[in-house]
Amino acid sequence: MLHALLLLEDDEPLAASLLATLPDELPGVRLAYASTMADAVAILRNEPIDIAIADLGLPGARGLSPLYDLRAVAPDLPILVLTGTHDPGLVARATSMHGISWMYKGQRISADMIAYRLQLLWHEVRGDEEVPTSAGVYDHTETLRRGPDADTNQHPWLAHQLADWKTYGLGLLVVLAGLITWAFLDLKTKHEKLEEVSNKRSEIIERLEERSMTHKMRMDRLEQYLYGRSAVP
């Protein structure tokens, strides 16, 4: 059972919201709050902490450095990464570590979603076979049984994840549209340049033909003149 939770978050409005709402979702769990890594380290050294929520976007932090700093003090500490960073490489590196879970910040995020993910992470780390469920919170096993058409309105965590996927999909479509537009404009520019070169080539050929005709006419006149002089007795 969870007894103590550390919240490491420098976003004060978000931290205040979570400190006000998480106790209702995690009754009996003591919350400790830190806005800096130094404060978090001090709490870990002086208080028993079961699990932590950590933001990667702390001032001065780079990549996964907040996780390394926390694990340096508490090597077995389960950590739920709550961040707005959308970097697949960071996600893969973080979740490959034991006892690390990842959750994106967003407008649809709520205390019940976070509480469920914390409980799920806690049970995974402990090796419990049963997956925790809570009324109104996404039940992973139930959705697997019901399939992808499950009612997401009854599962806010799933709705949040789908919203993230839609955002990624929209972003990819925008990038793809940009690439297609760039390729079209580049092709159009090259085509226009080829047309310009072709037109210039045609003009040069016409001028050469005109000069050739003029030269031929002059040669014909010269031949006529020389033939006429040779015919005079």
C-alpha positions as CSV (number, residue, x, y, z in Angstrom):
1,M,0.0,0.0,0.0
2,L,1.2,3.5,-0.8
3,H,2.0,5.7,2.2
4,A,4.0,8.6,0.8
5,L,4.2,10.4,-2.5
6,L,6.8,13.0,-3.7
7,L,5.6,15.6,-6.2
8,L,8.5,17.2,-8.1
9,E,7.0,19.9,-10.3
10,D,8.1,23.5,-10.9
11,D,4.8,24.5,-12.6
12,E,3.1,26.1,-9.5
13,P,-0.5,26.2,-10.8
14,L,-0.3,22.5,-11.8
15,A,1.4,21.6,-8.5
16,A,-1.3,23.4,-6.5
17,S,-4.0,21.7,-8.5
18,L,-2.5,18.2,-7.9
19,L,-1.8,18.9,-4.2
20,A,-5.5,19.9,-3.8
21,T,-7.0,17.0,-5.8
22,L,-4.7,14.0,-5.4
23,P,-5.5,13.4,-1.7
24,D,-9.2,12.6,-2.7
25,E,-7.9,10.1,-5.2
26,L,-5.3,8.6,-2.9
27,P,-6.8,8.6,0.6
28,G,-4.3,8.0,3.3
29,V,-1.3,8.8,1.2
30,R,1.0,11.6,2.5
31,L,2.1,14.1,-0.2
32,A,5.4,15.9,-0.1
33,Y,6.1,18.7,-2.6
34,A,9.3,20.0,-4.1
35,S,9.7,22.6,-6.8
36,T,13.4,22.1,-7.2
37,M,15.7,19.1,-7.4
38,A,17.6,20.2,-4.3
39,D,14.3,20.2,-2.3
40,A,13.4,16.8,-3.7
41,V,16.8,15.3,-2.7
42,A,16.5,16.8,0.8
43,I,13.0,15.2,1.2
44,L,14.2,11.8,-0.1
45,R,17.1,11.9,2.4
46,N,15.0,12.8,5.4
47,E,11.6,11.2,4.7
48,P,10.3,7.8,3.7
49,I,8.9,8.1,0.1
50,D,7.2,5.2,-1.7
51,I,6.8,6.7,-5.2
52,A,7.3,10.0,-7.0
53,I,5.9,12.2,-9.7
54,A,8.6,14.1,-11.6
55,D,8.7,16.7,-14.3
56,L,11.7,16.6,-16.7
57,G,11.4,20.3,-17.6
58,L,13.0,21.6,-14.4
59,P,15.3,24.6,-14.6
60,G,18.8,23.5,-15.6
61,A,17.7,19.9,-16.3
62,R,18.7,18.1,-19.5
63,G,17.1,15.0,-20.9
64,L,16.6,12.4,-18.2
65,S,18.9,14.1,-15.6
66,P,16.0,14.5,-13.1
67,L,15.5,10.7,-13.1
68,Y,19.2,10.1,-12.6
69,D,19.4,12.6,-9.8
70,L,16.4,11.1,-8.0
71,R,17.7,7.5,-8.4
72,A,21.1,8.6,-7.1
73,V,19.4,9.2,-3.8
74,A,16.7,6.5,-4.0
75,P,17.8,3.8,-6.4
76,D,14.6,1.8,-6.3
77,L,12.2,4.7,-6.3
78,P,9.3,4.2,-8.7
79,I,8.8,7.4,-10.7
80,L,5.9,8.6,-12.9
81,V,7.3,11.1,-15.4
82,L,4.7,13.8,-15.9
83,T,5.9,16.1,-18.6
84,G,5.0,18.0,-21.8
85,T,8.1,16.7,-23.6
86,H,7.2,14.8,-26.7
87,D,10.4,13.0,-27.6
88,P,10.1,9.4,-28.6
89,G,13.8,8.8,-27.8
90,L,13.5,10.1,-24.3
91,V,10.3,8.0,-23.8
92,A,12.1,4.9,-24.9
93,R,15.1,5.5,-22.7
94,A,13.1,6.4,-19.7
95,T,10.6,3.5,-19.9
96,S,13.4,1.0,-20.4
97,M,14.5,1.8,-16.9
98,H,12.9,-0.4,-14.2
99,G,10.1,1.3,-12.3
100,I,9.6,4.3,-14.6
101,S,6.3,5.2,-16.2
102,W,5.5,8.1,-18.6
103,M,2.5,10.4,-18.8
104,Y,2.0,13.5,-20.9
105,K,0.7,16.8,-19.6
106,G,-2.4,18.0,-21.3
107,Q,-5.8,19.7,-20.9
108,R,-7.5,16.4,-20.4
109,I,-5.2,15.2,-17.6
110,S,-6.8,14.8,-14.2
111,A,-6.1,13.6,-10.7
112,D,-7.9,10.3,-11.2
113,M,-5.8,9.5,-14.2
114,I,-2.6,10.2,-12.4
115,A,-3.7,8.3,-9.3
116,Y,-4.5,5.3,-11.4
117,R,-1.1,5.4,-13.2
118,L,0.6,5.7,-9.8
119,Q,-1.3,2.7,-8.4
120,L,-0.5,0.7,-11.6
121,L,3.2,1.6,-11.4
122,W,3.3,0.7,-7.7
123,H,1.7,-2.7,-8.3
124,E,4.0,-3.4,-11.3
125,V,7.1,-2.7,-9.2
126,R,5.8,-4.9,-6.4
127,G,5.0,-7.7,-8.9
128,D,1.3,-7.9,-8.0
129,E,-0.7,-9.9,-10.5
130,E,-4.0,-8.0,-10.1
131,V,-4.3,-4.7,-11.9
132,P,-5.8,-1.9,-9.7
133,T,-9.1,-0.4,-10.9
134,S,-11.1,2.5,-9.7
135,A,-14.5,3.8,-10.6
136,G,-14.4,6.3,-13.4
137,V,-10.8,5.5,-14.2
138,Y,-9.4,3.7,-17.2
139,D,-9.4,-0.1,-16.6
140,H,-6.7,-1.4,-18.9
141,T,-7.7,-5.1,-18.8
142,E,-11.3,-4.3,-19.4
143,T,-10.5,-2.3,-22.5
144,L,-8.3,-5.1,-23.8
145,R,-11.2,-7.5,-23.5
146,R,-13.7,-5.1,-25.1
147,G,-11.3,-4.1,-27.9
148,P,-10.5,-0.7,-29.5
149,D,-14.2,0.3,-29.8
150,A,-14.6,0.6,-26.0
151,D,-16.5,3.6,-24.8
152,T,-13.7,6.1,-24.1
153,N,-16.1,8.5,-22.3
154,Q,-16.1,6.1,-19.4
155,H,-12.3,5.9,-19.4
156,P,-10.7,9.3,-19.2
157,W,-7.2,8.0,-19.3
158,L,-7.9,6.3,-22.6
159,A,-9.5,9.4,-23.9
160,H,-6.4,11.4,-22.9
161,Q,-4.1,8.9,-24.7
162,L,-6.3,9.0,-27.8
163,A,-6.2,12.7,-27.8
164,D,-2.4,12.6,-27.6
165,W,-2.4,10.2,-30.6
166,K,-4.7,12.4,-32.5
167,T,-2.3,15.4,-31.8
168,Y,0.7,13.3,-33.0
169,G,-1.3,12.3,-36.1
170,L,-2.3,15.8,-36.9
171,G,1.3,16.9,-36.4
172,L,2.5,14.2,-38.8
173,L,-0.1,15.2,-41.3
174,V,1.0,18.9,-41.1
175,V,4.7,17.8,-41.6
176,L,3.7,15.6,-44.5
177,A,1.6,18.3,-46.1
178,G,4.6,20.7,-45.8
179,L,6.9,18.2,-47.4
180,I,4.5,17.6,-50.3
181,T,4.1,21.3,-50.8
182,W,7.8,21.8,-50.7
183,A,8.3,19.0,-53.2
184,F,5.6,20.4,-55.5
185,L,7.1,23.9,-55.4
186,D,10.6,22.5,-56.0
187,L,9.3,20.4,-58.9
188,K,7.4,23.4,-60.3
189,T,10.5,25.6,-60.1
190,K,12.7,23.0,-61.8
191,H,10.1,22.6,-64.5
192,E,10.0,26.4,-65.1
193,K,13.8,26.5,-65.3
194,L,13.7,23.6,-67.8
195,E,11.1,25.5,-69.9
196,E,13.2,28.6,-69.8
197,V,16.3,26.7,-70.9
198,S,14.3,25.0,-73.7
199,N,12.9,28.4,-74.9
200,K,16.4,29.8,-75.0
201,R,17.7,26.8,-76.9
202,S,14.9,27.2,-79.4
203,E,15.7,30.9,-79.8
204,I,19.4,30.1,-80.4
205,I,18.5,27.4,-83.0
206,E,16.2,29.9,-84.8
207,R,19.0,32.5,-84.9
208,L,21.5,29.9,-86.2
209,E,19.0,28.8,-88.9
210,E,18.4,32.5,-89.9
211,R,22.2,33.0,-90.2
212,S,22.5,29.8,-92.1
213,M,19.8,30.9,-94.6
214,T,21.4,34.4,-94.9
215,H,24.8,32.8,-95.6
216,K,23.3,30.4,-98.2
217,M,21.7,33.3,-100.0
218,R,24.9,35.2,-100.1
219,M,26.8,32.1,-101.4
220,D,24.1,31.7,-104.1
221,R,24.4,35.3,-105.2
222,L,28.2,35.0,-105.3
223,E,28.0,31.9,-107.4
224,Q,25.6,33.6,-109.8
225,Y,27.9,36.6,-110.0
226,L,31.0,34.4,-110.7
227,Y,29.1,32.3,-113.3
228,G,27.9,35.4,-115.0
229,R,31.5,36.8,-115.3
230,S,32.8,33.5,-116.7
231,A,30.2,33.4,-119.3
232,V,31.2,36.8,-120.8
233,P,33.5,36.4,-124.0
